[in-house]
Amino acid sequence: ALPICLGSALPTATATMSSDETELAVEVSEQEPEPPLVDRIDATWPEEEEQSKIMDCLNEICEALVNTGYSVLQMPLQEGRGEEARLNAEKLEDVGWLRAEMEEAYLGLENMTRIKDMPIEEDEAPADLSDAAVPELPDVAAKAEAEDTDAKSESSWYDPDLYGSDSEPEEKAKEEKKIVRKKDLPPDFTSLHALDGQLLSVAQVLSLSPESFGAYTAEQKTLTYLRVPHMAEGLSLVGKPGKIDAEDAGLGEHYLTFLMRRKLCMFYNVEGQGVLELKFKSPDAEVGPCRLALRPGRLVLFRPDLFQYSYRPEDDDCLVMQSYILDQQTQQLQFRSLPNPPGVQGCDRVHVKSMTERFPAGCDGCDMTQALF
């Protein structure tokens, strides 16, 4: 039995933390935990576009939009179509109209993609994209040398003293075949136009119930643009901000009109996987940010007037098609310069840019100053 001594001083171990370790511990404790990844589907778009199934799908979409402000729709995607669309999208040139001032409105926060315009007209290109083996034609000298080698190797009376040591029988040279990869073929936008047709079909159905996403009427669907990852975190490939010159006439009016008219964002993840994070713009929102898992064929519909969003692809083999549904345009915006500033002219005037308050005796406001006196 071990004796128990009440009140005896037991040896204790003490640990000290440096200032750097203390700051690191405070920073880790203040960091908010990342919200869980949500993998949900609110509705499935029918492969056979029957009216009854489409209306049932519309009801499920509208119910999710009204309750949460966003809806996740699973689209039918044929095998191989997503990869074909991605390979052809990578052959397009990056857009030149997008400026850094507009990046957040069009692409969300922390953009990690390159932007390409959806081709409007189909280019003439071969429809067959299957991997084909094209033989490489040899030149005349190589062909003659091959024939000479074949003649010596096929002879049954081969004599090394006659032909020499360098003329031993050799196997027939195989013709080298060049494998044409899909990305080296001319662009074929058939798959891209078919997928864009799916977005158009969904937009036409949603126009029957514009109240579900806060619109008076769904008047127009914007042109679709394509997003391909560049996987350079923290780097944006969008054009730099600059002075608006004569070539940018009407750019500001067009941009503000787009901000006022956009009511629903259509975010179609065609190929690859990623995460779409939605965060309420209002600081008084009781619901925290939501991280949606993106799978091939997932179409996320959300209201840009309620949410800020950021898209993070998992790898570089991803393709996203994005478009917006616009409300009707009530008035035409136009910027113009006034010939004279407003108000009475010809008198001295003071332009006040800012004002501050200073109170005596260290008072913080009018109430404290009144209590002082």
C-alpha positions in Angstrom: 0.0 0.0 0.0 1.3 3.5 -0.9 1.0 6.2 1.8 -1.3 9.1 0.9 0.0 12.5 2.1 -2.7 15.1 2.1 -1.5 18.6 1.4 1.9 17.5 0.2 3.5 19.4 -2.6 3.8 17.4 -5.7 6.3 18.3 -8.4 4.7 20.1 -11.4 5.9 20.7 -14.9 5.6 24.2 -16.4 5.8 25.1 -20.1 6.4 28.6 -21.5 5.4 29.8 -25.0 7.2 32.4 -27.0 5.4 35.4 -28.5 5.4 33.8 -32.0 3.9 30.6 -30.7 1.2 32.7 -28.8 0.3 34.6 -31.9 0.1 31.4 -33.9 -2.2 29.8 -31.3 -4.5 32.9 -31.3 -4.6 32.9 -35.1 -5.5 29.2 -35.2 -8.2 29.6 -32.5 -9.7 32.6 -34.4 -9.9 30.7 -37.7 -13.4 29.7 -38.6 -14.0 26.0 -39.4 -14.6 25.3 -43.0 -18.3 24.4 -43.7 -19.0 20.8 -44.6 -19.2 19.8 -48.2 -22.8 19.3 -49.4 -23.5 16.7 -52.1 -27.2 17.2 -53.0 -29.5 17.0 -55.9 -32.9 18.8 -55.8 -34.2 17.6 -59.2 -33.2 15.5 -62.2 -33.8 16.8 -65.7 -35.7 14.1 -67.7 -33.8 12.5 -70.6 -37.1 12.3 -72.5 -38.5 15.8 -72.5 -42.1 14.9 -71.7 -44.3 17.8 -70.5 -45.5 16.2 -67.3 -42.0 15.2 -66.2 -40.6 18.7 -67.1 -43.3 20.4 -65.0 -42.6 18.1 -62.1 -38.9 19.0 -62.4 -39.8 22.7 -62.5 -41.8 22.5 -59.3 -38.9 20.9 -57.5 -36.5 23.5 -58.8 -38.8 26.4 -57.8 -39.4 25.0 -54.3 -35.6 24.8 -53.7 -35.1 28.4 -55.1 -37.8 29.8 -52.8 -36.6 28.0 -49.7 -32.8 28.3 -50.0 -32.1 30.7 -52.9 -30.3 28.0 -55.0 -31.1 24.7 -56.6 -29.0 21.8 -57.8 -30.1 20.1 -61.0 -28.7 16.8 -62.4 -28.5 17.0 -66.2 -28.4 13.9 -68.5 -24.8 13.7 -69.9 -23.8 11.3 -72.6 -20.7 9.3 -72.1 -17.7 11.0 -73.6 -19.5 14.2 -74.5 -18.1 16.2 -71.5 -14.5 15.3 -72.4 -15.1 16.1 -76.0 -16.5 19.5 -75.1 -13.6 20.2 -72.8 -11.0 19.4 -75.4 -12.6 21.6 -78.0 -13.1 24.4 -75.4 -9.4 24.5 -74.7 -8.7 25.2 -78.4 -10.6 28.5 -78.2 -8.8 31.8 -77.4 -9.4 33.6 -74.1 -11.8 36.5 -74.1 -10.5 40.1 -74.4 -13.5 42.0 -73.3 -13.4 41.2 -69.6 -11.7 43.8 -67.4 -10.4 43.4 -63.8 -13.2 45.7 -62.5 -15.8 43.3 -63.8 -14.1 40.0 -62.7 -16.1 39.5 -59.4 -19.5 40.2 -61.1 -18.9 37.7 -63.9 -16.6 35.1 -62.3 -17.1 35.4 -58.5 -14.4 35.6 -55.9 -10.9 34.1 -56.2 -11.1 33.2 -59.8 -8.9 30.3 -61.0 -10.2 29.9 -64.5 -9.5 31.2 -68.0 -12.6 32.5 -69.8 -13.6 31.7 -73.4 -16.6 32.8 -75.5 -19.0 30.2 -76.6 -18.7 29.9 -80.5 -21.9 31.2 -82.0 -21.5 29.6 -85.5 -20.3 26.1 -86.0 -17.0 25.8 -87.9 -16.6 23.3 -90.6 -14.7 20.4 -88.9 -14.8 16.6 -89.1 -17.4 15.0 -87.0 -15.3 11.9 -86.3 -13.0 12.5 -83.3 -12.0 9.0 -82.6 -8.3 8.3 -82.3 -7.0 7.3 -85.7 -3.6 6.0 -86.7 -2.2 7.8 -89.8 0.8 6.1 -91.4 3.8 8.4 -92.0 4.9 8.2 -95.7 8.6 7.5 -96.1 10.8 9.3 -98.6 12.2 7.7 -101.8 15.7 7.0 -100.3 14.3 5.3 -97.3 12.0 3.3 -99.4 14.8 2.1 -101.7 17.0 1.2 -98.7 14.1 -0.8 -97.2 13.6 -2.7 -100.4 17.3 -3.5 -100.6 17.3 -4.7 -97.0 14.3 -6.9 -97.6 15.9 -8.5 -100.7 19.0 -9.5 -98.8 17.1 -10.7 -95.7 14.8 -12.9 -97.8 17.6 -14.6 -99.8 18.1 -18.2 -98.8 21.7 -18.3 -100.1 23.1 -15.5 -97.9 26.9 -15.4 -97.9 28.6 -13.1 -95.4 31.8 -13.1 -97.5 29.9 -11.8 -100.5 27.9 -9.1 -98.7 30.3 -8.3 -95.8 29.8 -8.2 -92.1 27.6 -5.1 -92.2 25.0 -6.9 -94.3 23.5 -9.3 -91.9 19.9 -10.2 -92.2 17.6 -7.7 -90.5 13.9 -7.7 -89.7 11.6 -5.7 -91.9 11.3 -2.1 -90.8 7.9 -1.3 -89.5 6.3 1.8 -90.8 6.0 4.4 -88.1 2.5 5.4 -87.4 1.7 8.8 -86.0 -1.2 8.7 -83.5 -3.5 11.7 -83.9 -4.7 12.8 -80.4 -8.1 14.4 -79.9 -6.6 17.7 -78.8 -4.6 17.9 -82.1 -7.7 17.6 -84.3 -9.4 20.6 -85.7 -12.1 22.0 -83.3 -15.6 20.6 -83.5 -18.1 22.5 -81.4 -21.0 20.0 -81.8 -20.9 18.9 -78.2 -20.6 22.5 -76.9 -23.7 23.5 -78.8 -25.6 20.5 -77.6 -24.8 21.3 -74.0 -25.6 24.9 -74.5 -29.0 23.7 -75.9 -29.6 22.1 -72.5 -29.1 25.4 -70.8 -31.5 27.1 -73.2 -34.1 24.4 -72.5 -33.8 24.9 -68.7 -34.0 28.7 -69.1 -37.2 28.4 -71.3 -38.8 26.3 -68.6 -37.8 28.6 -65.8 -39.3 31.5 -67.6 -42.7 30.1 -66.8 -42.1 30.9 -63.1 -39.8 34.0 -62.8 -41.2 34.9 -59.4 -39.3 31.9 -57.8 -36.0 33.7 -58.4 -37.1 37.3 -57.8 -37.7 38.4 -61.4 -40.7 40.2 -62.9 -40.2 38.3 -66.1 -37.4 36.2 -67.6 -36.8 38.1 -70.7 -33.4 37.0 -72.0 -30.6 34.5 -71.5 -27.1 35.8 -71.9 -24.5 34.2 -74.2 -22.7 31.3 -72.5 -19.1 31.6 -71.7 -16.7 28.7 -70.9 -14.4 28.4 -67.9 -11.3 26.3 -68.0 -9.0 26.1 -64.9 -5.5 27.4 -65.0 -4.6 26.0 -61.5 -2.4 28.9 -60.6 -3.8 29.7 -57.1 -3.9 33.4 -56.3 -3.3 34.4 -59.9 -5.9 36.0 -62.2 -5.5 36.0 -65.9 -8.2 38.6 -66.5 -7.2 41.9 -68.1 -5.8 44.6 -65.9 -7.9 47.7 -64.9 -7.3 50.8 -66.9 -8.7 54.1 -68.1 -11.8 53.8 -70.2 -11.1 55.3 -73.6 -13.1 55.9 -76.8 -13.0 52.2 -77.6 -14.8 51.4 -74.4 -17.7 53.7 -75.1 -20.9 52.4 -73.4 -19.0 49.8 -71.4 -20.0 51.3 -68.0 -23.7 51.5 -69.0 -23.7 47.9 -70.3 -22.0 46.7 -67.1 -24.4 48.4 -64.7 -27.4 47.3 -66.8 -26.2 43.7 -66.5 -25.9 44.0 -62.7 -29.4 45.3 -62.4 -31.0 42.8 -64.8 -29.3 39.5 -63.8 -31.6 37.4 -61.6 -30.4 33.8 -61.9 -27.0 32.3 -62.6 -26.8 29.0 -64.4 -23.5 27.3 -63.4 -23.2 24.0 -65.4 -20.3 21.7 -64.4 -19.8 19.7 -67.5 -16.5 17.8 -66.8 -14.4 17.2 -63.8 -15.1 17.9 -60.1 -14.9 20.9 -57.9 -16.5 23.0 -55.1 -18.9 25.9 -55.5 -19.1 28.0 -52.3 -22.2 30.3 -51.8 -22.2 32.9 -49.1 -25.0 35.3 -48.3 -24.2 39.0 -49.1 -26.3 40.3 -46.1 -24.3 40.5 -42.9 -27.5 39.7 -40.9 -28.0 36.4 -42.6 -28.6 33.6 -40.1 -27.4 30.9 -42.5 -23.6 30.4 -43.0 -21.8 29.7 -46.3 -22.6 26.6 -48.2 -20.1 24.4 -50.1 -21.7 22.5 -52.9 -19.9 19.5 -54.4 -19.7 19.7 -58.2 -20.0 16.4 -60.2 -20.2 15.9 -64.0 -23.6 17.0 -65.2 -24.4 19.2 -62.2 -26.3 22.4 -63.0 -26.4 24.8 -60.0 -29.0 27.6 -60.2 -28.6 30.4 -57.7 -29.5 34.1 -57.2 -26.6 36.4 -57.6 -28.5 39.2 -55.8 -28.4 37.1 -52.6 -25.1 35.2 -52.8 -21.4 35.8 -53.4 -19.8 32.8 -54.9 -16.4 31.3 -55.5 -15.5 28.3 -57.7 -12.6 26.0 -57.0 -11.8 23.2 -59.4 -10.1 20.1 -58.1 -7.8 19.6 -61.2 -7.2 21.0 -64.6 -9.5 18.6 -66.4 -12.6 20.6 -65.8 -15.1 22.5 -67.8 -17.9 24.9 -66.7 -20.5 26.6 -68.8 -22.0 29.7 -67.3 -24.9 31.9 -68.3 -27.4 34.3 -66.7 -31.2 34.8 -66.9 -32.0 38.5 -67.2 -35.0 40.4 -66.1 -36.8 42.9 -68.3 -35.0 46.2 -68.9 -37.1 49.0 -67.4 -34.9 52.0 -68.4 -31.9 52.7 -70.5 -28.8 53.8 -68.7 -26.7 56.6 -70.2 -23.8 58.4 -68.8 -23.4 62.1 -69.8 -21.4 65.1 -68.7 -23.2 68.2 -67.4 -22.1 71.5 -69.0 -22.1 73.2 -65.6 -22.2 72.0 -62.0 -25.7 72.1 -60.4 -26.6 75.1 -58.3 -26.2 78.9 -58.6 -23.1 80.0 -60.5 -20.9 83.0 -60.0 -20.5 82.9 -56.2 -17.9 81.5 -53.9 -18.5 78.0 -52.9 -16.8 75.5 -50.6 -16.8 71.8 -51.5 -16.9 69.7 -48.3 -15.3 66.3 -48.6 -15.3 65.1 -45.0 -16.3 66.3 -41.5 -15.2 65.2 -38.1 -16.3 66.0 -34.5 -14.0 67.1 -31.7 -15.3 67.4 -28.1 -13.5 69.0 -25.1 -12.1 67.2 -22.1 -11.9 63.8 -23.8 -15.7 63.5 -24.4 -16.8 61.0 -26.9 -20.1 62.6 -28.0 -22.8 65.3 -27.5 -24.4 63.5 -24.6 -21.1 63.2 -22.7 -20.3 66.9 -23.4 -23.7 68.0 -22.1 -23.2 65.9 -18.9 -19.8 67.6 -18.4 -21.3 71.1 -18.4 
